[in-house]
């Protein structure tokens, strides 16, 4: 991907988030969008080498609209400030965990897992973790996972800031209802999502070597994602 071109456009839209500026730079946006989709297709082909479930996808199945839904948001900016793609076997709107690419100046990342699961599915995930805690700990406490993603809820990921690494976007302040307060591994039950991420520099996606680096990140997070997907699949 030509990340210099992509970042230049995204910096422009962040500073001029209005319809007039966007229309004046529509040709630039179309070129950036096409370049990003080519990169996403390359990622899909790479992921399919170890996760056949995503092999049928194309970039158009995974990329999000650049236009924001502002109906219920106090921020009426019409356009996003990033490019994103969610590579998931059941589509970008599925609850099922997948692989996520996020390109935003100073805030680029690669993520793996499930985001903002409904309470009933979260409860099932927590029960599954308790029932198979040894398997879960093997997936998320091995050296490779911890070195890349860290431990539960030590990182930060917001619209304007992302930590170097992270595991879990948010956590309950108290013990989830119906679960034992003295459970030894309570940190995993308090999590409100099961996703992990690595922040990467703006030029990460340039050249050829980035595909193999991305592959390593995604393979490291996949066992955790597969564990949770075994639960989510019962609901989709």
Number of C-alpha atoms within 10 A of each C-alpha: 20 14 20 14 14 24 21 13 19 22 15 15 21 16 10 14 18 14 14 10 13 18 11 10 14 13 11 15 19 11 13 22 16 13 16 23 20 14 17 23 17 15 21 22 18 17 23 15 12 14 15 12 13 21 17 11 18 18 20 13 17 25 21 17 13 15 11 15 14 12 8 7 9 7 10 13 18 15 19 18 24 21 21 21 22 23 27 23 20 17 16 20 11 14 21 24 29 26 28 22 21 17 25 23 21 14 20 22 23 19 24 26 28 24 18 15 17 11 10 9 18 22 18 15 23 22 15 16 19 19 11 12 15 10 15 18 14 13 21 23 14 11 11 15 22 18 11 20 25 22 19 21 19 14 20 16 19 9 9 10 11 19 16 18 23 24 29 27 21 20 17 11 8 10 17 18 8 7 15 11 11 8 11 9 12 17 14 23 23 21 22 23 23 24 27 32 30 22 21 20 14 18 16 19 21 14 11 10 10 14 19 13 12 21 16 14 22 25 16 20 26 22 18 24 24 16 20 26 20 14 18 20 12 9 11 9
